[in-house]
Amino acid sequence: MFKMLNKKNYFIYIIIFLFPLYLLSEEFVPIPKLTGRVVDLTNTLTSSEIQALSKKLENLEKEKGSQVVVLLIPTTGIETIEEYSIKVAEKWKIGRAGVDDGVILIVAKDDRKLRIEVGYGLEGAIPDVIAKRIIEEIIVPEFKKGNFYAGIDRGIDAIITLIKGEELPLRENKKDSNPSLFLIFGPAVASFILHFFINTFVAILITTLVFFVFGVFSYGFSLELLGLVFIMSILGVTWYRSKGFGSSSSGGRGSFSGGFSGGGGSFGGGGASGSW
Amino acid sequence: MKKKVIQFLFLILGVFGFSNCGYNEIQRKDEAVKAAWAEVLNQYKRRADLIPQLVKVVEGFAIQEREVLIQVTEARSKVGTIQATPELINNPEAFQKFQRAQGELSSALQRLMVVVERYPELKSDKNFRDLQAQIEGTENRIAVARRRYIEAVQDYNVTIRIFPNVITARIFGYTEKPQFQVENPEQLEKPPEIDFKKK
């Protein structure tokens, strides 16, 4: 048994063990990062074309709140474009949460396949039949001529027109305050103030309970929440005791980089596919 | 004062203990399975609703394909006889029966779509193309709904089997939910028949 494990065999074992990894990397195409409203991994579109499309899609979001994105990839690997596209949709979460008004136009260039993936909330505005017609009557004729930008641009125009005709909940301005920051630093500050007036133990308990109840209302019951609130209210007291009134640092707020991200919309496999 | 503090601590411990037995988790995941199942049923129903229209359109162009059309119609009516209720997931036997009937309908539909390729006029008919897009869309939604159901059931089944939860599940009578299998195993076993003569 041990004799078999000579140097030559090691090599074979290593290959055998690594082979499945190789297969994985070859056949399952990873979901690309959402770097903007137009993600082109095939270098088909020029940067000014990408900008023009992005601008158009940005204006749509400003006006209606709906998010539409375009993805161009070389291939979807062993998966069909439908299987791949729903995975992209589940990861990117295009569209507003609850309204689910996202659309993804995905083009697999070397497979010569494309798909319009429609979020739950837009299945009425863009039924499968209409999505299919946009693909076959607007996009595919251009793609056949090799005019990728024209096809995508006109397809996007059609989608935008449909979305604009749909009554969707008004776009609300994103609240800037982060409620979780309140739950993290609130207990510390509250217990810190309270413990000057009452017993330290009671101060911790009261702040824990009060903030826990607050948290349950907005996030639902969870042990992590209770733990967090409890620990933070203890910290509020002990931190002062160990350090005294020193520098009080303000909580760093996660800064928005101005980039684009999905709003939490969900998809159920609506839309249509085609090829050229 | 101290006594009250201790009582308070016990209260918190009690809440801790209760949520640790997994009851809430089981509730949440049970509900997730139900929702996923409702979506599966919804999409299957949508497909069943489309079939009579499809059969009608195909008949207009390809009445010769009576055999396939009859198969589709029969499979469709068989699906209709099984009561597709949310409670189906609590009855593994009925669940299998339901699944088998849907599988038969899927393969009958597939055969129809293959046959249709031989009729260029039918393929360019506007009504047919619209129906085809709807059927394709529904099949895709079924696939998505089935996958989400499978994931939800997996999650739920593991939850009620791991340690403290298993006791809670027994006490409250939560049992494993049935899982989907390959839609039509018989079809996978036999190789596809290719008829070269017909071409």
Interface residues (C-beta under 8 A of the other chain):
Chain A: E82 E83 I86 P127 D128 V129 A131 K132 R133 N199 F201 V202 L205 T208 F221 L223 L226 F267 G268 G269 G270 G271 A272 S273
Chain B: M1 V5 F8 L9 I12 V15 F16 S19 N20 N24 E39 R129 D130 A133 Q134 E136 G137 T138 N140 R141 A143 V144 A145
